[in-house]
């Protein structure tokens, strides 16, 4: 389950964009530990609109090439995770963090989608 609802995100983004309150004040007002999420939501809203704030119903699978393009963009431009997410229309910068970690630890092999669940291999 998502930590914050779509309605909550929209309320905070709207409140920020109305210009009466900053990120830090909003975080305090709604007892959030950090203003980072609000900043991400505002930037994603600015680039993708309401769709960017919606939780996806199904997990999207990204190709190894897409992941590599994302990583190369960051490495070549020095863009932040958030800037990279906005550039590639991703609504979750933490995906890129995970891809980068896997790439640094295992190279391209770390970006290959691994099957979930039980393996079809049986051990005797």
The first five atom37 places (N, CA, C, CB, O) and aatype in JSON, in Angstrom:
{
  "aatype": [20, 20, 20, 20, 20, 20, 20, 20, 20, 20, 20, 20, 20, 20, 20, 20, 20, 20, 20, 20, 20, 20, 20, 20, 20, 20, 20, 20, 20, 20, 20, 20, 20, 20, 20, 20, 20, 20, 20, 20, 20, 20, 20, 20, 20, 20, 20, 20, 20, 20, 20, 20, 20, 20, 20, 20, 20, 20, 20, 20, 20, 20, 20, 20, 20, 20, 20, 20, 20, 20, 20, 20, 20, 20, 20, 20, 20, 20, 20, 20, 20, 20, 20, 20, 20, 20, 20, 20, 20, 20, 20, 20, 20, 20, 20, 20, 20, 20, 20, 20, 20, 20, 20, 20, 20, 20, 20, 20, 20, 20, 20, 20, 20, 20, 20, 20, 20, 20, 20, 20, 20, 20, 20, 20],
  "atom_mask": [
    [1, 1, 1, 1, 1],
    [1, 1, 1, 1, 1],
    [1, 1, 1, 1, 1],
    [1, 1, 1, 1, 1],
    [1, 1, 1, 1, 1],
    [1, 1, 1, 1, 1],
    [1, 1, 1, 1, 1],
    [1, 1, 1, 1, 1],
    [1, 1, 1, 1, 1],
    [1, 1, 1, 1, 1],
    [1, 1, 1, 1, 1],
    [1, 1, 1, 1, 1],
    [1, 1, 1, 1, 1],
    [1, 1, 1, 1, 1],
    [1, 1, 1, 1, 1],
    [1, 1, 1, 1, 1],
    [1, 1, 1, 1, 1],
    [1, 1, 1, 1, 1],
    [1, 1, 1, 1, 1],
    [1, 1, 1, 1, 1],
    [1, 1, 1, 1, 1],
    [1, 1, 1, 1, 1],
    [1, 1, 1, 1, 1],
    [1, 1, 1, 1, 1],
    [1, 1, 1, 1, 1],
    [1, 1, 1, 1, 1],
    [1, 1, 1, 1, 1],
    [1, 1, 1, 1, 1],
    [1, 1, 1, 1, 1],
    [1, 1, 1, 1, 1],
    [1, 1, 1, 1, 1],
    [1, 1, 1, 1, 1],
    [1, 1, 1, 1, 1],
    [1, 1, 1, 1, 1],
    [1, 1, 1, 1, 1],
    [1, 1, 1, 1, 1],
    [1, 1, 1, 1, 1],
    [1, 1, 1, 1, 1],
    [1, 1, 1, 1, 1],
    [1, 1, 1, 1, 1],
    [1, 1, 1, 1, 1],
    [1, 1, 1, 1, 1],
    [1, 1, 1, 1, 1],
    [1, 1, 1, 1, 1],
    [1, 1, 1, 1, 1],
    [1, 1, 1, 1, 1],
    [1, 1, 1, 1, 1],
    [1, 1, 1, 1, 1],
    [1, 1, 1, 1, 1],
    [1, 1, 1, 1, 1],
    [1, 1, 1, 1, 1],
    [1, 1, 1, 1, 1],
    [1, 1, 1, 1, 1],
    [1, 1, 1, 1, 1],
    [1, 1, 1, 1, 1],
    [1, 1, 1, 1, 1],
    [1, 1, 1, 1, 1],
    [1, 1, 1, 1, 1],
    [1, 1, 1, 1, 1],
    [1, 1, 1, 1, 1],
    [1, 1, 1, 1, 1],
    [1, 1, 1, 1, 1],
    [1, 1, 1, 1, 1],
    [1, 1, 1, 1, 1],
    [1, 1, 1, 1, 1],
    [1, 1, 1, 1, 1],
    [1, 1, 1, 1, 1],
    [1, 1, 1, 1, 1],
    [1, 1, 1, 1, 1],
    [1, 1, 1, 1, 1],
    [1, 1, 1, 1, 1],
    [1, 1, 1, 1, 1],
    [1, 1, 1, 1, 1],
    [1, 1, 1, 1, 1],
    [1, 1, 1, 1, 1],
    [1, 1, 1, 1, 1],
    [1, 1, 1, 1, 1],
    [1, 1, 1, 1, 1],
    [1, 1, 1, 1, 1],
    [1, 1, 1, 1, 1],
    [1, 1, 1, 1, 1],
    [1, 1, 1, 1, 1],
    [1, 1, 1, 1, 1],
    [1, 1, 1, 1, 1],
    [1, 1, 1, 1, 1],
    [1, 1, 1, 1, 1],
    [1, 1, 1, 1, 1],
    [1, 1, 1, 1, 1],
    [1, 1, 1, 1, 1],
    [1, 1, 1, 1, 1],
    [1, 1, 1, 1, 1],
    [1, 1, 1, 1, 1],
    [1, 1, 1, 1, 1],
    [1, 1, 1, 1, 1],
    [1, 1, 1, 1, 1],
    [1, 1, 1, 1, 1],
    [1, 1, 1, 1, 1],
    [1, 1, 1, 1, 1],
    [1, 1, 1, 1, 1],
    [1, 1, 1, 1, 1],
    [1, 1, 1, 1, 1],
    [1, 1, 1, 1, 1],
    [1, 1, 1, 1, 1],
    [1, 1, 1, 1, 1],
    [1, 1, 1, 1, 1],
    [1, 1, 1, 1, 1],
    [1, 1, 1, 1, 1],
    [1, 1, 1, 1, 1],
    [1, 1, 1, 1, 1],
    [1, 1, 1, 1, 1],
    [1, 1, 1, 1, 1],
    [1, 1, 1, 1, 1],
    [1, 1, 1, 1, 1],
    [1, 1, 1, 1, 1],
    [1, 1, 1, 1, 1],
    [1, 1, 1, 1, 1],
    [1, 1, 1, 1, 1],
    [1, 1, 1, 1, 1],
    [1, 1, 1, 1, 1],
    [1, 1, 1, 1, 1],
    [1, 1, 1, 1, 1],
    [1, 1, 1, 1, 1],
    [1, 1, 1, 1, 1],
    [1, 1, 1, 1, 1]
  ],
  "atom_positions": [
    [[0.84, -1.18, 0.0], [0.0, 0.0, 0.0], [0.89, 1.24, 0.0], [-0.96, 0.0, 1.21], [1.95, 1.27, 0.62]],
    [[0.44, 2.25, -0.7], [1.2, 3.49, -0.82], [1.21, 4.22, 0.52], [0.61, 4.38, -1.93], [0.24, 4.17, 1.28]],
    [[2.3, 4.9, 0.78], [2.42, 5.67, 2.01], [1.48, 6.86, 2.02], [3.86, 6.13, 2.21], [0.88, 7.19, 3.04]],
    [[1.35, 7.52, 0.85], [0.48, 8.69, 0.74], [-0.52, 8.46, -0.39], [1.3, 9.98, 0.5], [-0.16, 7.95, -1.46]],
    [[-1.75, 8.84, -0.15], [-2.79, 8.66, -1.17], [-2.64, 9.69, -2.28], [-4.19, 8.76, -0.54], [-2.01, 10.73, -2.12]],
    [[-3.23, 9.37, -3.39], [-3.25, 10.29, -4.53], [-3.9, 11.62, -4.14], [-4.0, 9.66, -5.73], [-3.42, 12.69, -4.52]],
    [[-4.99, 11.55, -3.38], [-5.71, 12.75, -2.96], [-4.82, 13.64, -2.08], [-6.99, 12.36, -2.2], [-4.83, 14.86, -2.21]],
    [[-4.06, 13.01, -1.19], [-3.16, 13.75, -0.3], [-2.09, 14.47, -1.12], [-2.51, 12.8, 0.73], [-1.81, 15.65, -0.89]],
    [[-1.51, 13.77, -2.07], [-0.47, 14.37, -2.92], [-1.03, 15.57, -3.68], [0.09, 13.32, -3.91], [-0.4, 16.63, -3.73]],
    [[-2.21, 15.41, -4.26], [-2.84, 16.49, -5.02], [-3.11, 17.69, -4.12], [-4.15, 16.0, -5.68], [-2.9, 18.84, -4.52]],
    [[-3.58, 17.43, -2.9], [-3.88, 18.52, -1.96], [-2.61, 19.32, -1.66], [-4.48, 17.95, -0.64], [-2.64, 20.55, -1.68]],
    [[-1.5, 18.63, -1.38], [-0.27, 19.33, -1.05], [0.32, 20.06, -2.25], [0.74, 18.35, -0.49], [0.82, 21.18, -2.11]],
    [[0.28, 19.44, -3.42], [0.78, 20.09, -4.63], [-0.03, 21.34, -4.91], [0.73, 19.12, -5.84], [0.54, 22.39, -5.22]],
    [[-1.34, 21.25, -4.82], [-2.22, 22.39, -5.07], [-1.93, 23.51, -4.06], [-3.69, 21.96, -4.98], [-1.83, 24.68, -4.42]],
    [[-1.81, 23.12, -2.8], [-1.54, 24.1, -1.76], [-0.21, 24.82, -2.02], [-1.54, 23.43, -0.37], [-0.1, 26.03, -1.84]],
    [[0.8, 24.06, -2.43], [2.1, 24.68, -2.72], [1.99, 25.61, -3.92], [3.16, 23.6, -2.99], [2.5, 26.74, -3.88]],
    [[1.35, 25.16, -4.99], [1.28, 25.95, -6.22], [0.45, 27.22, -6.07], [0.71, 25.1, -7.33], [0.62, 28.17, -6.84]],
    [[-0.45, 27.24, -5.09], [-1.22, 28.45, -4.84], [-0.31, 29.55, -4.28], [-2.37, 28.17, -3.86], [-0.69, 30.72, -4.26]],
    [[0.89, 29.17, -3.85], [1.9, 30.15, -3.48], [1.87, 30.7, -2.08], [1.81, 31.24, -4.37], [2.62, 31.63, -1.77]],
    [[1.04, 30.16, -1.22], [0.92, 30.7, 0.13], [1.82, 30.03, 1.15], [-0.5, 30.6, 0.58], [1.94, 30.5, 2.28]],
    [[2.46, 28.92, 0.77], [3.22, 28.14, 1.74], [4.35, 27.41, 1.02], [2.3, 27.12, 2.48], [4.19, 26.97, -0.12]],
    [[5.5, 27.29, 1.68], [6.66, 26.63, 1.09], [6.71, 25.15, 1.42], [7.93, 27.3, 1.55], [5.87, 24.63, 2.16]],
    [[7.71, 24.48, 0.86], [7.88, 23.04, 1.08], [8.04, 22.69, 2.56], [9.09, 22.53, 0.3], [7.36, 21.8, 3.07]],
    [[8.93, 23.41, 3.23], [9.19, 23.12, 4.64], [7.97, 23.32, 5.51], [10.31, 23.98, 5.14], [7.68, 22.5, 6.39]],
    [[7.24, 24.4, 5.27], [6.04, 24.68, 6.06], [4.95, 23.65, 5.81], [5.5, 26.08, 5.74], [4.24, 23.25, 6.73]],
    [[4.83, 23.22, 4.55], [3.85, 22.17, 4.24], [4.2, 20.87, 4.96], [3.78, 21.93, 2.73], [3.33, 20.19, 5.51]],
    [[5.48, 20.52, 4.95], [5.92, 19.29, 5.61], [5.59, 19.34, 7.1], [7.43, 19.07, 5.4], [5.14, 18.35, 7.67]],
    [[5.83, 20.49, 7.72], [5.51, 20.64, 9.14], [4.0, 20.57, 9.37], [6.07, 21.97, 9.68], [3.53, 19.89, 10.29]],
    [[3.25, 21.27, 8.54], [1.8, 21.33, 8.69], [1.17, 19.94, 8.65], [1.2, 22.21, 7.58], [0.22, 19.67, 9.38]],
    [[1.7, 19.07, 7.8], [1.13, 17.73, 7.64], [1.96, 16.64, 8.32], [0.99, 17.4, 6.17], [1.81, 15.46, 8.01]],
    [[2.83, 17.05, 9.25], [3.64, 16.13, 10.05], [4.43, 15.13, 9.2], [2.75, 15.38, 11.0], [4.49, 13.94, 9.52]],
    [[5.02, 15.63, 8.15], [5.88, 14.79, 7.31], [7.31, 14.97, 7.79], [5.73, 15.14, 5.79], [7.7, 16.07, 8.18]],
    [[8.09, 13.92, 7.75], [9.46, 13.99, 8.24], [10.37, 14.83, 7.37], [10.01, 12.61, 8.34], [11.39, 15.33, 7.84]],
    [[10.01, 14.99, 6.1], [10.89, 15.68, 5.17], [10.05, 16.38, 4.11], [11.88, 14.7, 4.51], [8.9, 16.01, 3.85]],
    [[10.63, 17.4, 3.5], [9.95, 18.11, 2.43], [10.27, 17.5, 1.06], [10.33, 19.58, 2.44], [9.71, 17.93, 0.05]],
    [[11.15, 16.5, 1.02], [11.61, 15.9, -0.23], [10.45, 15.35, -1.06], [12.6, 14.8, 0.06], [10.4, 15.59, -2.27]],
    [[9.55, 14.63, -0.44], [8.42, 14.05, -1.18], [7.57, 15.14, -1.83], [7.54, 13.19, -0.24], [7.15, 15.0, -2.98]],
    [[7.32, 16.2, -1.11], [6.5, 17.28, -1.65], [7.19, 17.91, -2.85], [6.22, 18.36, -0.56], [6.56, 18.18, -3.87]],
    [[8.48, 18.13, -2.74], [9.26, 18.7, -3.85], [9.17, 17.77, -5.07], [10.76, 18.91, -3.42], [8.98, 18.24, -6.2]],
    [[9.3, 16.47, -4.85], [9.2, 15.51, -5.95], [7.81, 15.55, -6.59], [9.51, 14.08, -5.45], [7.69, 15.57, -7.81]],
    [[6.78, 15.57, -5.76], [5.41, 15.59, -6.29], [5.16, 16.83, -7.13], [4.4, 15.52, -5.14], [4.53, 16.75, -8.18]],
    [[5.64, 17.98, -6.67], [5.44, 19.23, -7.41], [6.15, 19.16, -8.76], [5.96, 20.45, -6.59], [5.57, 19.5, -9.79]],
    [[7.39, 18.71, -8.76], [8.14, 18.61, -10.02], [7.53, 17.61, -10.98], [9.59, 18.23, -9.74], [7.45, 17.85, -12.18]],
    [[7.09, 16.48, -10.46], [6.44, 15.47, -11.31], [5.12, 16.01, -11.84], [6.21, 14.16, -10.52], [4.79, 15.79, -13.0]],
    [[4.37, 16.72, -11.0], [3.11, 17.32, -11.46], [3.38, 18.32, -12.59], [2.38, 18.01, -10.28], [2.65, 18.36, -13.58]],
    [[4.42, 19.14, -12.43], [4.74, 20.14, -13.45], [5.1, 19.5, -14.78], [5.88, 21.03, -12.97], [4.82, 20.07, -15.84]],
    [[5.72, 18.33, -14.75], [6.14, 17.69, -16.01], [5.1, 16.72, -16.57], [7.45, 16.96, -15.8], [5.01, 16.55, -17.78]],
    [[4.32, 16.07, -15.7], [3.41, 15.02, -16.16], [1.94, 15.28, -15.85], [3.8, 13.73, -15.55], [1.07, 14.53, -16.29]],
    [[1.66, 16.32, -15.11], [0.28, 16.6, -14.73], [-0.22, 15.63, -13.68], [-0.62, 16.55, -15.95], [0.57, 14.99, -12.98]],
    [[-1.53, 15.52, -13.57], [-2.15, 14.65, -12.56], [-1.73, 13.19, -12.71], [-3.66, 14.75, -12.64], [-1.61, 12.47, -11.72]],
    [[-1.5, 12.75, -13.93], [-1.12, 11.35, -14.16], [0.17, 11.0, -13.42], [-0.95, 11.08, -15.65], [0.35, 9.86, -12.99]],
    [[1.06, 11.95, -13.29], [2.31, 11.7, -12.59], [2.14, 11.42, -11.11], [3.21, 12.85, -12.77], [2.99, 10.78, -10.5]],
    [[1.04, 11.89, -10.53], [0.79, 11.69, -9.11], [0.0, 10.41, -8.83], [0.04, 12.88, -8.54], [-0.12, 9.99, -7.68]],
    [[-0.53, 9.81, -9.86], [-1.34, 8.61, -9.68], [-0.46, 7.39, -9.48], [-2.26, 8.4, -10.88], [0.61, 7.25, -10.09]],
    [[-0.92, 6.52, -8.63], [-0.22, 5.26, -8.41], [-0.59, 4.33, -9.55], [-0.59, 4.63, -7.02], [-1.76, 4.18, -9.91]],
    [[0.41, 3.72, -10.11], [0.16, 2.8, -11.22], [-0.49, 1.53, -10.7], [1.46, 2.47, -11.97], [-0.11, 1.0, -9.66]],
    [[-1.47, 1.04, -11.44], [-2.19, -0.17, -11.04], [-1.34, -1.42, -11.19], [-3.48, -0.31, -11.85], [-1.44, -2.35, -10.39]],
    [[-0.5, -1.43, -12.2], [0.37, -2.57, -12.42], [1.81, -2.08, -12.5], [-0.02, -3.35, -13.7], [2.08, -0.95, -12.88]],
    [[2.7, -2.96, -12.14], [4.11, -2.59, -12.23], [4.53, -2.6, -13.68], [4.99, -3.55, -11.41], [4.26, -3.55, -14.41]],
    [[5.18, -1.55, -14.08], [5.69, -1.47, -15.44], [7.09, -2.06, -15.47], [5.68, -0.01, -15.96], [7.9, -1.8, -14.58]],
    [[7.36, -2.84, -16.48], [8.69, -3.41, -16.64], [9.44, -2.57, -17.66], [8.62, -4.91, -17.07], [8.91, -2.26, -18.73]],
    [[10.66, -2.22, -17.33], [11.49, -1.4, -18.21], [12.6, -2.24, -18.81], [12.07, -0.19, -17.43], [13.16, -3.11, -18.15]],
    [[12.9, -1.98, -20.05], [13.94, -2.73, -20.74], [15.32, -2.36, -20.18], [13.89, -2.47, -22.27], [15.5, -1.3, -19.58]],
    [[16.26, -3.25, -20.39], [17.63, -2.99, -19.98], [18.13, -1.73, -20.69], [18.55, -4.21, -20.28], [18.84, -0.91, -20.1]],
    [[17.76, -1.58, -21.97], [18.2, -0.41, -22.73], [17.67, 0.88, -22.12], [17.75, -0.53, -24.2], [18.39, 1.87, -22.02]],
    [[16.39, 0.88, -21.71], [15.81, 2.06, -21.08], [16.54, 2.39, -19.78], [14.3, 1.84, -20.81], [16.85, 3.55, -19.51]],
    [[16.82, 1.37, -18.98], [17.53, 1.58, -17.72], [18.93, 2.15, -17.99], [17.64, 0.26, -16.92], [19.37, 3.07, -17.3]],
    [[19.61, 1.61, -19.0], [20.95, 2.09, -19.34], [20.9, 3.53, -19.85], [21.6, 1.18, -20.4], [21.76, 4.35, -19.5]],
    [[19.89, 3.85, -20.66], [19.73, 5.23, -21.15], [19.55, 6.19, -19.98], [18.52, 5.33, -22.11], [20.1, 7.29, -19.97]],
    [[18.77, 5.77, -18.99], [18.52, 6.59, -17.81], [19.81, 6.81, -17.03], [17.46, 5.93, -16.91], [20.13, 7.94, -16.64]],
    [[20.54, 5.74, -16.8], [21.8, 5.82, -16.06], [22.81, 6.69, -16.81], [22.38, 4.41, -15.81], [23.47, 7.54, -16.22]],
    [[22.92, 6.46, -18.12], [23.87, 7.25, -18.92], [23.51, 8.73, -18.92], [23.91, 6.73, -20.36], [24.4, 9.58, -18.88]],
    [[22.22, 9.04, -18.96], [21.79, 10.43, -18.89], [22.29, 11.08, -17.61], [20.25, 10.53, -18.97], [22.84, 12.18, -17.63]],
    [[22.1, 10.38, -16.49], [22.55, 10.92, -15.2], [24.06, 11.11, -15.19], [22.13, 10.0, -14.05], [24.56, 12.15, -14.77]],
    [[24.79, 10.09, -15.64], [26.24, 10.15, -15.6], [26.79, 11.22, -16.53], [26.83, 8.79, -15.97], [27.77, 11.9, -16.19]],
    [[26.17, 11.39, -17.69], [26.67, 12.36, -18.68], [26.3, 13.81, -18.34], [26.13, 12.02, -20.05], [27.05, 14.73, -18.64]],
    [[25.14, 13.99, -17.73], [24.66, 15.36, -17.49], [24.85, 15.83, -16.06], [23.21, 15.45, -17.85], [24.83, 17.03, -15.78]],
    [[25.03, 14.88, -15.14], [25.11, 15.25, -13.73], [23.75, 15.56, -13.14], [26.01, 16.44, -13.56], [23.66, 16.15, -12.06]],
    [[22.68, 15.18, -13.84], [21.32, 15.42, -13.36], [21.06, 14.64, -12.08], [20.28, 15.03, -14.44], [21.65, 13.59, -11.84]],
    [[20.18, 15.17, -11.26], [19.78, 14.48, -10.03], [18.81, 13.35, -10.37], [19.12, 15.48, -9.03], [18.35, 13.23, -11.51]],
    [[18.51, 12.53, -9.37], [17.54, 11.46, -9.59], [16.18, 12.04, -9.98], [17.4, 10.59, -8.31], [15.51, 11.52, -10.87]],
    [[15.79, 13.12, -9.31], [14.5, 13.75, -9.61], [14.49, 14.34, -11.02], [14.19, 14.84, -8.58], [13.53, 14.15, -11.76]],
    [[15.55, 15.04, -11.39], [15.62, 15.62, -12.74], [15.58, 14.52, -13.8], [16.89, 16.47, -12.9], [14.95, 14.68, -14.84]],
    [[16.25, 13.43, -13.53], [16.26, 12.3, -14.47], [14.88, 11.68, -14.57], [17.29, 11.24, -14.04], [14.43, 11.34, -15.66]],
    [[14.21, 11.51, -13.44], [12.85, 10.95, -13.45], [11.92, 11.83, -14.27], [12.31, 10.8, -12.02], [11.12, 11.33, -15.06]],
    [[12.01, 13.13, -14.1], [11.17, 14.06, -14.85], [11.5, 13.96, -16.34], [11.38, 15.52, -14.34], [10.6, 13.93, -17.17]],
    [[12.78, 13.92, -16.67], [13.21, 13.84, -18.08], [12.66, 12.59, -18.77], [14.74, 13.87, -18.16], [12.28, 12.64, -19.94]],
    [[12.63, 11.46, -18.04], [12.19, 10.2, -18.63], [10.73, 9.85, -18.28], [13.09, 9.08, -18.17], [10.29, 8.72, -18.5]],
    [[10.0, 10.83, -17.75], [8.58, 10.64, -17.39], [8.35, 9.48, -16.44], [7.77, 10.43, -18.64], [7.41, 8.7, -16.6]],
    [[9.21, 9.37, -15.46], [9.03, 8.37, -14.4], [8.47, 9.09, -13.18], [10.38, 7.62, -14.06], [8.92, 10.19, -12.85]],
    [[7.5, 8.49, -12.52], [6.94, 9.18, -11.36], [7.54, 8.68, -10.05], [5.44, 9.01, -11.34], [7.04, 9.01, -8.97]],
    [[8.62, 7.9, -10.15], [9.23, 7.36, -8.95], [10.76, 7.4, -9.07], [8.75, 5.92, -8.71], [11.36, 6.46, -9.59]],
    [[11.39, 8.47, -8.59], [12.85, 8.58, -8.69], [13.59, 7.44, -8.0], [13.29, 9.89, -8.1], [14.74, 7.16, -8.34]],
    [[12.95, 6.78, -7.04], [13.63, 5.69, -6.34], [13.92, 4.51, -7.26], [12.8, 5.23, -5.15], [14.81, 3.71, -6.98]],
    [[13.17, 4.39, -8.36], [13.49, 3.36, -9.35], [14.9, 3.56, -9.88], [12.47, 3.39, -10.52], [15.67, 2.6, -10.0]],
    [[15.24, 4.79, -10.19], [16.55, 5.1, -10.76], [17.64, 4.85, -9.73], [16.59, 6.57, -11.25], [18.73, 4.38, -10.08]],
    [[17.36, 5.15, -8.48], [18.32, 4.88, -7.41], [18.64, 3.39, -7.39], [17.77, 5.35, -6.03], [19.81, 3.0, -7.3]],
    [[17.6, 2.55, -7.47], [17.79, 1.1, -7.45], [18.57, 0.64, -8.68], [16.43, 0.38, -7.39], [19.48, -0.19, -8.57]],
    [[18.21, 1.17, -9.86], [18.93, 0.79, -11.08], [20.4, 1.16, -10.99], [18.29, 1.46, -12.31], [21.27, 0.37, -11.38]],
    [[20.68, 2.34, -10.49], [22.06, 2.8, -10.38], [22.84, 1.89, -9.43], [22.11, 4.27, -9.89], [23.98, 1.52, -9.72]],
    [[22.23, 1.55, -8.32], [22.89, 0.67, -7.34], [23.18, -0.69, -7.96], [22.01, 0.49, -6.08], [24.29, -1.21, -7.83]],
    [[22.19, -1.27, -8.64], [22.37, -2.57, -9.28], [23.44, -2.5, -10.37], [21.05, -3.06, -9.88], [24.23, -3.43, -10.54]],
    [[23.47, -1.39, -11.11], [24.46, -1.23, -12.16], [25.87, -1.14, -11.57], [24.15, 0.02, -12.99], [26.8, -1.76, -12.1]],
    [[26.03, -0.39, -10.49], [27.35, -0.25, -9.87], [27.82, -1.57, -9.25], [27.33, 0.85, -8.81], [29.02, -1.86, -9.25]],
    [[26.89, -2.35, -8.71], [27.26, -3.6, -8.05], [27.49, -4.76, -9.04], [26.19, -3.99, -7.07], [28.38, -5.58, -8.84]],
    [[26.65, -4.82, -10.12], [26.68, -5.98, -11.0], [26.86, -5.66, -12.48], [25.42, -6.74, -10.83], [26.91, -6.57, -13.31]],
    [[26.97, -4.39, -12.81], [27.07, -4.02, -14.21], [25.72, -4.18, -14.9], [28.15, -4.85, -14.92], [24.68, -4.18, -14.25]],
    [[25.76, -4.34, -16.22], [24.53, -4.47, -17.01], [23.71, -5.67, -16.55], [24.86, -4.6, -18.5], [22.48, -5.64, -16.6]],
    [[24.37, -6.72, -16.12], [23.67, -7.94, -15.64], [22.69, -7.6, -14.52], [24.69, -8.99, -15.16], [21.64, -8.23, -14.4]],
    [[23.03, -6.64, -13.69], [22.16, -6.26, -12.58], [20.86, -5.6, -13.03], [22.89, -5.33, -11.67], [19.92, -5.5, -12.24]],
    [[20.81, -5.16, -14.28], [19.62, -4.49, -14.8], [18.65, -5.43, -15.49], [20.03, -3.4, -15.76], [17.54, -5.04, -15.85]],
    [[19.06, -6.67, -15.67], [18.19, -7.65, -16.34], [17.1, -8.07, -15.37], [19.01, -8.89, -16.82], [17.35, -8.37, -14.21]],
    [[15.87, -8.1, -15.88], [14.72, -8.47, -15.06], [14.85, -9.91, -14.6], [13.4, -8.28, -15.84], [15.04, -10.82, -15.41]],
    [[14.76, -10.11, -13.31], [14.85, -11.45, -12.75], [13.46, -11.98, -12.47], [15.7, -11.46, -11.46], [12.6, -11.23, -12.0]],
    [[13.21, -13.26, -12.76], [11.89, -13.81, -12.48], [11.58, -13.79, -10.99], [11.79, -15.25, -13.01], [12.45, -14.03, -10.16]],
    [[10.34, -13.49, -10.68], [9.9, -13.44, -9.28], [9.3, -14.79, -8.9], [8.88, -12.3, -9.06], [8.91, -15.58, -9.76]],
    [[9.23, -15.03, -7.62], [8.57, -16.24, -7.15], [9.49, -17.44, -7.14], [7.36, -16.54, -7.99], [10.71, -17.31, -7.17]],
    [[8.87, -18.6, -7.11], [9.62, -19.85, -7.04], [10.31, -20.17, -8.35], [8.72, -20.99, -6.64], [9.79, -19.89, -9.43]],
    [[11.43, -20.74, -8.23], [12.18, -21.19, -9.4], [11.63, -22.54, -9.83], [13.71, -21.26, -9.1], [11.08, -23.29, -9.02]],
    [[11.79, -22.84, -11.12], [11.32, -24.14, -11.59], [12.39, -25.22, -11.39], [10.93, -24.06, -13.07], [12.22, -26.36, -11.82]],
    [[13.49, -24.85, -10.73], [14.56, -25.81, -10.47], [14.26, -26.5, -9.15], [15.96, -25.12, -10.43], [13.96, -25.84, -8.15]],
    [[14.35, -27.83, -9.15], [14.12, -28.6, -7.93], [15.43, -29.19, -7.46], [13.06, -29.71, -8.15], [16.21, -29.69, -8.26]],
    [[15.66, -29.15, -6.17], [16.87, -29.72, -5.6], [16.49, -30.99, -4.85], [17.58, -28.71, -4.66], [15.49, -31.03, -4.13]],
    [[17.29, -32.02, -5.02], [17.0, -33.3, -4.36], [18.05, -33.57, -3.32], [16.94, -34.45, -5.37], [17.99, -34.6, -2.64]]
  ]
}
